[in-house]
Amino acid sequence: MCDNIPQTTVSLPAGEAPREARRVVRAALCREHAERADAAVELIASELVTDSIKHGAPPIELTVECQVADVLVTVRDGGSWLPTADHPTQDLSWMLVDKVAHSWGVEPAAQGRLLWCRVPSGELPSADDPDRQSRTVVRVAFT
């Protein structure tokens, strides 16, 4: 994790959630490590939040965390719907996420579900990053 910017977590109102997600990313993104990825992270955050509005339920909570080599974006919502194996490639939001992110997934959470992805920051991982050799595309789907 980056020591420059703390993890930022905010609750989003459903009506303005995508716009607010982009504003939060602009305010919270680490300028040292992730400045080149700002547009990609804004897009991904907005798409994950849009999926929460379409398929999830309130409350919607966005977290942005700089991890130097990538930015972890997570959205937690109160929904229970999880995509099937064929769903993500048929939805424009997930097609965008799949093209931009290192890895991504949707998982059941204690009270709802968690949508997450890792967006490359443009920085090289540090030598002491335990995950630097294990970045792969992960698709979590339940039928």
C-alpha positions in Angstrom: 0.0 0.0 0.0 1.1 3.6 -0.7 2.1 5.6 2.3 1.3 9.0 0.6 -2.5 8.8 0.5 -4.7 6.9 3.0 -7.4 4.5 1.7 -10.5 6.6 1.0 -13.9 5.1 1.6 -17.2 7.0 1.1 -20.9 6.1 1.0 -22.6 7.3 -2.1 -26.2 8.4 -2.7 -27.8 6.2 -5.4 -29.1 9.2 -7.5 -25.7 10.8 -8.0 -23.4 7.9 -7.3 -21.5 7.6 -10.6 -20.8 11.4 -10.7 -19.9 11.4 -7.0 -17.6 8.4 -7.6 -15.7 10.3 -10.3 -15.4 13.3 -8.0 -14.1 11.1 -5.1 -11.5 9.5 -7.3 -10.3 12.9 -8.6 -9.9 14.1 -4.9 -8.4 10.9 -3.5 -6.1 9.5 -6.1 -2.4 9.4 -5.3 -0.7 11.9 -7.6 2.7 10.4 -7.1 1.9 6.8 -8.3 -1.4 7.0 -10.1 -1.6 10.3 -11.9 -1.3 8.7 -15.3 -4.2 6.3 -14.5 -6.6 9.0 -13.2 -9.0 8.8 -16.2 -9.0 5.0 -16.1 -9.7 4.8 -12.4 -12.5 7.4 -12.7 -14.1 5.3 -15.5 -13.8 2.1 -13.6 -15.2 3.5 -10.3 -18.1 5.0 -12.3 -18.8 1.7 -14.0 -18.7 -0.4 -10.8 -21.0 2.1 -9.1 -23.4 2.0 -12.1 -23.5 -1.8 -11.8 -24.4 -1.4 -8.1 -27.3 0.9 -9.1 -28.5 -1.5 -11.8 -28.0 -4.9 -10.0 -27.3 -4.1 -6.4 -29.0 -2.2 -3.6 -28.2 0.6 -1.1 -26.0 1.3 0.7 -23.3 1.8 -1.9 -19.8 2.3 -0.6 -16.7 3.1 -2.8 -13.1 2.5 -1.7 -10.1 3.7 -3.6 -6.6 2.6 -2.5 -3.2 3.3 -4.1 -1.1 0.2 -4.1 1.8 1.8 -6.1 1.7 -0.5 -9.1 -2.1 -0.4 -9.3 -5.1 1.2 -7.8 -7.6 -1.0 -6.0 -11.2 0.1 -6.5 -13.9 -1.7 -4.6 -17.7 -1.0 -4.4 -19.7 -2.7 -1.7 -23.5 -2.7 -2.0 -26.5 -4.4 -0.4 -27.4 -6.5 -3.4 -27.3 -10.3 -3.7 -27.2 -10.7 -7.5 -24.0 -12.2 -8.8 -23.3 -12.4 -12.5 -23.3 -15.8 -14.2 -20.3 -16.9 -16.3 -21.7 -15.5 -19.5 -23.0 -12.2 -18.1 -19.8 -10.1 -17.8 -18.9 -10.2 -21.4 -22.4 -9.1 -22.4 -22.5 -6.0 -20.3 -20.6 -2.9 -21.6 -19.6 -1.9 -18.0 -17.9 -5.3 -17.5 -16.3 -5.2 -20.9 -14.7 -1.9 -20.1 -13.6 -3.2 -16.7 -12.1 -6.3 -18.3 -10.1 -4.3 -20.8 -8.7 -1.7 -18.3 -8.1 -3.7 -15.1 -5.3 -6.1 -14.2 -7.9 -8.3 -12.4 -11.5 -8.0 -11.2 -14.3 -9.8 -9.6 -17.7 -9.9 -7.9 -18.0 -11.7 -4.6 -20.6 -12.2 -2.0 -20.0 -10.2 1.1 -21.4 -10.5 4.7 -24.2 -8.0 3.9 -24.4 -7.8 0.1 -21.7 -8.1 -2.5 -18.3 -6.7 -3.3 -17.2 -5.6 -6.8 -13.5 -5.0 -7.1 -10.8 -4.4 -9.7 -7.1 -3.5 -9.9 -6.3 -0.7 -12.4 -2.6 -0.4 -13.4 -1.2 2.9 -12.2 1.6 3.1 -14.7 4.2 2.6 -11.9 6.4 -0.4 -11.6 5.8 -2.5 -8.5 8.4 -2.2 -5.8 10.8 -5.1 -5.1 9.1 -5.8 -1.8 5.6 -6.0 -3.2 4.5 -9.6 -2.4 1.9 -9.6 -5.2 4.2 -8.2 -8.0 4.7 -11.6 -9.6 1.1 -12.9 -9.1 -1.1 -10.4 -11.0 -3.6 -12.4 -13.1 -7.1 -11.9 -14.4 -9.6 -13.3 -12.0 -13.3 -13.6 -12.9 -15.5 -14.7 -10.0 -18.9 -15.9 -11.2 -21.6 -17.8 -9.5 -24.6 -19.5 -11.2 
